[in-house]
Amino acid sequence: MATATFRIWRGDSKQAGFKDYTTEVSEGMVVLDVVHKIQAEQANDLAVRWNCKAGKCGSCSAEINGNPKLMCMTRLNSLPLDQPVTVEPMHTFPHIKDLVTDVSWNFRVKEKIQRFTPRKPDAPDGTWRVQQADVDRPQEFRKCIECFLCQDVCHILRDHHMHDKFIGPRFLVYSAAMEMNPIDAADRLKDLHDNGGIGYCNITKCCTKVCPEEIKITDNAIIPLKERVVDEYYDPLRRLFKIFK
């Protein structure tokens, strides 16, 4: 057994601050284990959101030593325990209490994105014929667990608070999953250009770095979408074609 100090954010949206808790830790523990131990032994009213403790529900997102991570996937042996470990809620979303934030904005954004719209089947039996490579391409995006860590670290949302103008990397991935689906017939480029704020993203790859599912958000989703928007709205030859069509 060893002893470690955890500096946990306590309070609500009106008044909050860090509070230190010293507790015994053992080999194999993750940050969520320690938070639960502190909750059970020292702070029964500590608010924390979690569900699966297996890195698949995305519920226990927090900032650990200033880095957006899943608490259930952050092992203590990856942290310097000779100094206090800070655990605080995500900065990008409104604070509710302790480690819990209000992420409902994300679901309101999702409701506005055009849903999957399959094209007419191209075979007599009512099925589609597609290339396997085209099927494989958007499969990566289906791994998203909606932990919203990519939203949390995105400077457009985190620092500039442009929630009304930018949908964030999570929903660019969501849009890409449908735009790149070989049987989808919808066109989301106008929404991405006019309402999604895709032009605000300057591809710093900060979202890719924090993704617990290791989705290549920037390279495989955002950049291809930006290219499609540029081709549609800024390609001079295409604009001339539209004029004289």
C-alpha positions in Angstrom: 0.0 0.0 0.0 1.1 3.6 -0.8 -0.4 6.9 0.0 -1.3 9.6 -2.5 -3.0 13.0 -2.4 -5.8 13.7 -4.9 -6.8 17.3 -5.4 -10.5 17.1 -6.5 -12.7 19.9 -7.7 -15.6 20.4 -5.3 -18.6 22.7 -5.4 -21.2 23.9 -7.9 -21.5 26.5 -10.6 -21.8 29.3 -8.0 -18.8 28.4 -5.7 -16.2 25.7 -6.2 -12.5 25.0 -5.7 -10.0 22.2 -5.2 -10.0 20.1 -2.0 -7.2 17.7 -1.1 -7.9 14.1 -0.1 -5.1 11.8 1.1 -5.8 8.1 0.7 -4.2 4.7 0.4 -3.7 3.4 -3.1 -2.6 0.0 -4.4 -1.2 -1.5 -7.6 -3.6 -1.7 -10.5 -5.9 1.1 -9.4 -7.2 3.7 -11.9 -8.3 7.2 -11.1 -12.0 6.3 -10.9 -11.1 3.7 -8.2 -9.6 6.4 -6.1 -12.5 8.8 -6.6 -14.9 6.0 -5.5 -12.7 5.2 -2.5 -12.7 8.9 -1.5 -16.4 9.1 -2.1 -17.0 6.0 0.2 -14.6 7.0 3.0 -14.2 10.7 3.1 -16.7 12.6 0.9 -20.1 10.8 0.6 -21.6 13.7 -1.3 -18.9 13.8 -4.0 -20.7 13.9 -7.4 -19.1 11.9 -10.2 -20.6 10.5 -13.4 -19.7 7.0 -14.5 -21.2 3.8 -15.7 -19.3 0.9 -17.3 -15.8 1.4 -15.8 -14.5 -0.3 -19.0 -13.8 2.7 -21.3 -16.8 2.1 -23.4 -19.6 4.3 -22.1 -17.7 7.7 -22.1 -19.4 8.8 -18.9 -16.4 9.4 -16.6 -14.6 12.1 -18.7 -12.6 14.5 -16.6 -9.4 16.5 -16.6 -6.6 14.7 -14.8 -3.5 16.8 -14.2 -4.9 19.2 -16.8 -5.3 16.5 -19.5 -8.7 15.4 -20.7 -9.0 11.7 -20.0 -11.4 8.9 -19.0 -11.0 8.3 -15.3 -11.6 4.6 -15.6 -8.8 4.3 -18.2 -6.1 6.4 -16.4 -3.9 4.1 -14.3 -2.2 5.4 -11.3 1.2 4.1 -12.5 1.0 6.5 -15.4 0.8 9.5 -12.9 3.4 11.1 -10.7 2.0 10.2 -7.2 4.8 12.1 -5.4 2.7 15.2 -5.9 -1.1 15.9 -5.7 -3.1 14.5 -8.6 -5.6 17.0 -9.8 -9.0 15.8 -10.9 -11.5 18.4 -12.3 -14.5 18.5 -14.6 -14.4 19.2 -18.3 -13.9 23.0 -18.9 -15.9 23.3 -22.1 -19.4 22.5 -20.6 -21.4 24.2 -17.9 -20.5 23.0 -14.4 -23.2 21.3 -12.3 -21.5 19.9 -9.2 -18.0 18.6 -8.4 -16.9 16.5 -11.3 -20.2 16.6 -13.2 -20.8 18.9 -16.2 -23.9 19.5 -18.3 -23.2 17.9 -21.7 -26.7 18.3 -23.0 -25.6 20.8 -25.6 -24.0 18.0 -27.5 -27.3 16.1 -27.9 -29.1 19.2 -29.1 -26.4 19.6 -31.8 -26.8 16.0 -32.8 -30.6 16.4 -33.3 -30.0 19.1 -35.9 -27.7 17.0 -38.1 -29.4 15.4 -41.1 -30.0 11.8 -40.5 -28.8 8.8 -42.5 -30.8 8.7 -45.7 -30.2 5.6 -47.8 -30.4 5.9 -51.6 -32.7 3.6 -53.6 -31.5 0.0 -53.8 -29.6 -0.7 -57.0 -30.3 -4.4 -57.2 -33.5 -6.3 -58.1 -33.6 -8.0 -54.7 -33.8 -4.6 -52.9 -30.2 -4.5 -51.8 -27.1 -2.3 -52.6 -23.9 -3.1 -54.4 -20.9 -1.4 -52.8 -17.1 -1.8 -52.7 -15.7 -3.2 -49.5 -13.2 -0.4 -49.2 -16.1 2.1 -49.2 -17.8 0.2 -46.4 -14.6 0.0 -44.4 -13.8 3.7 -44.6 -16.6 5.1 -42.2 -16.4 2.1 -39.8 -13.7 3.8 -37.8 -16.1 6.6 -36.8 -18.5 4.1 -35.3 -16.1 3.4 -32.5 -16.9 6.8 -30.9 -18.2 6.4 -27.4 -19.3 10.1 -27.1 -17.1 10.8 -24.1 -16.8 14.4 -25.5 -13.2 14.7 -24.6 -12.5 15.9 -28.2 -15.2 18.6 -27.6 -13.6 19.5 -24.3 -10.1 20.0 -25.7 -11.2 21.8 -28.9 -10.0 25.4 -28.5 -12.9 26.8 -30.6 -15.3 25.6 -27.9 -13.0 25.6 -24.9 -11.3 29.0 -25.3 -13.5 30.9 -27.6 -16.9 29.5 -26.5 -18.3 29.4 -30.0 -20.9 26.7 -29.2 -23.5 28.6 -31.3 -21.3 28.6 -34.4 -19.3 25.4 -34.3 -20.5 21.8 -33.8 -17.2 20.5 -32.7 -15.0 17.5 -33.7 -17.4 14.9 -32.3 -20.1 15.9 -34.7 -17.8 16.4 -37.6 -17.0 12.7 -37.1 -20.7 11.9 -36.9 -21.3 13.8 -40.1 -18.4 12.1 -41.8 -19.7 8.7 -40.8 -22.8 9.4 -42.9 -21.3 11.5 -45.7 -18.8 8.7 -46.4 -21.3 5.9 -46.2 -21.6 4.5 -49.7 -25.4 4.1 -49.6 -26.2 7.5 -48.0 -27.9 9.9 -50.4 -28.1 13.1 -48.2 -26.0 16.2 -48.8 -24.7 17.7 -45.5 -22.1 20.0 -47.0 -24.4 23.1 -46.9 -25.1 22.6 -43.2 -21.4 22.0 -42.5 -20.6 25.2 -44.4 -23.4 27.4 -43.2 -24.2 26.1 -39.7 -21.6 23.6 -38.6 -18.7 26.1 -38.7 -16.3 23.6 -40.3 -14.2 26.5 -41.5 -13.3 27.4 -37.9 -11.3 24.2 -37.4 -7.6 24.8 -38.1 -6.7 21.1 -37.8 -4.4 21.3 -34.7 -5.1 17.6 -34.1 -5.7 18.2 -30.4 -9.0 16.3 -30.7 -7.2 13.3 -32.2 -4.7 13.2 -29.4 -7.2 12.8 -26.6 -9.5 10.3 -28.3 -9.6 7.1 -26.1 -10.7 5.1 -29.1 -7.8 6.4 -31.2 -10.0 7.6 -34.0 -8.0 9.6 -36.5 -10.5 12.5 -36.2 -8.5 15.1 -38.0 -6.9 13.1 -40.8 -9.8 10.8 -41.6 -12.9 12.8 -40.8 -12.3 16.6 -40.6 -9.8 17.1 -43.4 -11.8 15.1 -46.0 -15.0 17.0 -45.0 -13.2 20.3 -45.3 -12.0 19.2 -48.8 -15.5 18.4 -49.9 -16.8 21.8 -48.6 -14.0 23.6 -50.4 -14.6 21.7 -53.6 -18.3 22.5 -53.4 -18.1 26.2 -52.4 -14.7 27.5 -53.4 -13.6 25.6 -56.5 -13.6 28.3 -59.3 -14.3 25.8 -62.1 -17.3 24.4 -60.2 -18.6 27.9 -59.5 -18.4 28.7 -63.2 -20.1 25.5 -64.1 -23.0 26.4 -61.8 -23.3 29.9 -63.3 -23.5 28.6 -66.9 -25.4 25.4 -66.2 
